[in-house]
Amino acid sequence: MTKKFTIGLIQMRSTANADENLSRAIEKIREAAARGAQIICMDELFRGEYFCRTEDADLFHLAEAIPGPSTEALSKIAKENKVVVVASLFERRAAGVYHNTCAILDADGSLRGKYRKMHIPDDPLYYEKFYFTPGDLGFPNFDTAYGRIGVQICWDQWYPEGSRLTALQGAEVIFYPTSIGWHPHEKAQFGAAQLDAWRTIQRAHAIANGVYVAVANRVGYEGKPEKGDPGLEFWGNSFVADPFGRILSEASNEKEEILVVECDPAQSEETRRNWPFLRDRRIDAYQPILNRWLGE
């Protein structure tokens, strides 16, 4: 069993200036490391504003290769501070093939691997299907210097199947880099319920799988109302929940913050012994789940 390790979540605002965002993220990684964090995760697509609010082919120019400029800069800071970095980036795989991808950089600066977002949404102000090809790497785990981790990205977090498959490979913590917020015209009526549902589904993944979950969401308003873009108010509330679903630390919905939380794999062992959901799974009876729908 892995010994205890400490994770850090960076909740930050992003602007249209990619270099500025990267520099600020690097400073926050240094701060998290100085506070004891060993595995550090940023929010989804932190290098820029959440550009999927509109469909604009010119925005494909924001994509980059992995490995590439961002992973090169982040690998240096990872090696310098002996930390693991989970970085969500807009990946250019080939001409016309782009992914929403997390790069995992180990504490020696090496690229341990990457996870490509599997579930791609298409909703008002979340036009991701225009930009991203669905992931084709499955739900991998990554053995890092400090622990075995899994990654899901934003919309993935609503699907219990992905979290289950990630946990079944031994992940001790599942990271969920995220960019989710309120539509301005919906917040008053639905805002509290949306936030509660988002928090609840991920706590449920922790409980159902007996793992830590760590959710890094962006914060701040992004939009251009004068150009017909009502924008999104990203709700922050980054948090870490333990294998019993208890929230160990949570950020606000208004400001940049860094959460630093110790994780003890022994907690997963204890939780799974008392709530043996993995033991009692009826793997012989689940084949129908591979169908799109079971009704007429």
N, C-alpha and C positions, 0 to 999 in steps of 0.2 A: 504494500500500500504506500502511496506517495505521502510524504510528510506534509505538514501544513505549508501553505503558500499564501501570498497576499496579492490581491488584484486591485487595479485602479481603473476607474471609469472617468473619462473626460467628457463633461457636458459643456459645449461651447457654442458660441454664435459663429456664423460664417458669413463672409462678404463675397463679392464678385472677384476679389483679388486673390487668386490661387496661391501666389507666393507668400502673401501676408498670412493667409490661413495656415499654410504649412509651417511657417516660422513660429506662429503662435502655438500651434499644436506641439511643436518640438519643445518650446519652453514649458508647456504644461506637462509634457512627458517627463522633463527634468524635475519639475516640482513634485509630480506623483512619485517618481523614483526616490527623491529626497525624503518623502514621507513613508517610504518603505514598500511601495508597490513593486511587485516583481513581474506581473503580467498586466499590461495596460491596453485598454481598448478605447478608441475614439468613436464618435457617432458616424452614421452612414454618410458617405460622400462628403466628408468634412472639408475637402480642399476647395469647395465652392458653395455658392448658394444651391439650394435644392432646385436644379434647373428643369426638372420634369413637370413643372407647373404649366409649361407650354410645349407644343410640338414645333421644333425649330431645327432644321437640318444643320445649321451652322454650329449648333452646340456640340455636334460630334467632334469638333476640334478640341474639346476639353478632354477627350479620352487620351490615355497613355498606355504604353506597354507595361506589363508586369513580368519580369523586373524592368524597371524604368527609372525616371528621375525621382519620383516620390519614394519608391522603395530604396533607392540608393541613399537618399537623405535620411530616411528613417532607420535604415540598417546601421548607419553611423551612430545615431543617437542610442539605438538599442545596444550596440556593442560598447559604447562609451559608458553607459549606465548599467550594463549587465541586466537588461530587462527584455522581456518579450513584448512585442508590439503587435496589436491586431488593428490593421488599417484598412478601412473601406475606401475603395477607389473605383473610378470609371475606367474600365479596362478596354483598350483597343487590342483585340485579338488578331484581327485581320481586316482588310477593307470590307466594310459592310457587316462585320461581326463584332459586336460590343457586348460587354458584360458588366454587371454590378458585382464587384469582386472584393473579397477580403484577402489581403496578403498577411501571412503570419510570419513575422520576423523573430528569430530566436535570439537569445541573450548574447550569442557570439556574432550577431549581425547577419547570419545566414537566412536565406528565404526557406522557411520550413515547409511552406506549401501555400495553397490558396483555396478558397471556397467561393464558388460562383452562385449567386442568388438563384434559387430554384423557382420560387413563386413570384410572378411578375404581375403587379396590379395594373389596372386601367380604369381610373376613376377621375372625376373632375379634380384638376390640379395635381393629379398623380398619374401622368400619362407615360408610365414606364415602358409599356409594350412598344412604344415608338422607338425607344432607345436601346433596350436591353434584350439580348437573346437569353432564353432561359438557361440556367446552369446545367452543365453536363458532367460534373465531377461527383455527383451524388452527395452524401452527407458524411464527409470524412472527419476523422479525429486527427489531432496533431500532438505528437509527443514533444513537449518543450522542456527547457532546462528546469522548470519548476513544477510542471504537472501536465496531465493529458487534457486537452481542451477540445471543444467543438464550437462551431460558429453557425448561426443563422442570421439572416439579414432582414430586418424590418417586416415586410409582408409575410415572410416565412414564419414569423412568430405566432401567427394565428392558426397554424397547422400542426396538430398534435403528432401527425405521422412523421414529419421531419425531425421534431424534437426527440421522439421515441427512437428513431433510427440512429440519431446522433448519440443518444445516451447508451443504446445497446452496444456500442463499440467501446464503451469504457470511459467516456468523457467525464471528468470530475467537475467541470463547470462548462456551461453553455453560454457563450457571449451572443448578445443580440444588438449589434450596432443598428441604430434606428434614426429615421427622420420622419416623425409623425407629429401632426398638429391639428389645430382646429380651423375649419373654414369659418371666416368671420361671420357669415350669416347663420351658422349652425351652433356657435358656441353657447349662446344664451339658453337655447332649448335643449341641446343634446350634449354639451361639453362635458359636464360632470359624469354623465353615464358613459360616454366614450372613453374617458380617461380611466374610469373604474373597470370597464370591460378589458381594456388594454393591460392594466395591471393584473387583473384577475386571471386572464388566459395564461400569462407567463408564470405567475405563481403556481398555477395548476400544472404547468410543465415540470416545475421543480418538485411538486408533490408526487405527481404520477410516475416520475422517473427517479426520484430520490437523488437529485443532483442540485448543485448550486446553479442559479441563473443570474446573469449579470447584464443589465440592459443600459446601454449608453445612447441617450436621445439628445438631439440638438435642441437649442433653445433660441428664442427671439422671433421677431416678425420678418418675413421676407415677402415682398410683393411690389407691384407697380400699379396701383389703382388708376393712376392717370392714363395708363395704357390698356386699361381693361383687365388687368391682372389683379383680382382682389387679394391675392396672397394667402399665406398660411401663418398662423401663430403657433410655432412649435412649442409643445407643452413641457419640454424638459422632463422632470420627474424620473430621471435616471435612478435605477435602484439595483440592489443586490438582495436576493432571497435565498434562504438556506434550503436544504433538502426537504424540510418540513413545510416549506412555503412561507416561512416567517420573514418579513422584510427586516434586513439587518441595517441597511442604510439607504436613505432616499434623498435625492436633491429636490430643490424647489422647481417651480415652473416658470421662474422669471429671470434667473441669473446664471452665469457660468459658475460651475462648481467642479471639484474633483472629489470623488469618493474613493476611499481606501479601506478595504475590508479584508480581514484574514479568513481564509477558507480551510477547513479541516476535513480531508477525505474520510476520516473516521466517522463524521456525522452522517455521511451517505451510508456507510456500513451499518450504523446503528438504526437509521431510519428504515432501511430496506429489510432489516431483520424483524422490525415491529410492524411494518406495513409492507408485506412481501408481494407487491404488485407484480414484480418481474417473475417471481416464482409461479404465480397463479395465472399467468397469461395463457389463454387457450390458443396457442399458435396453430393448432390443428383446425381451428374453426374460423380463421380470419381471411381465408381466400376471397370471399365476396368483396372485401374492401378494395380490391383491385379494379372493380367495376365503377364506371362513372356514376351510375344510379341503379337502384335495385327495385324501383317501382316500375310501372308500365311505361 
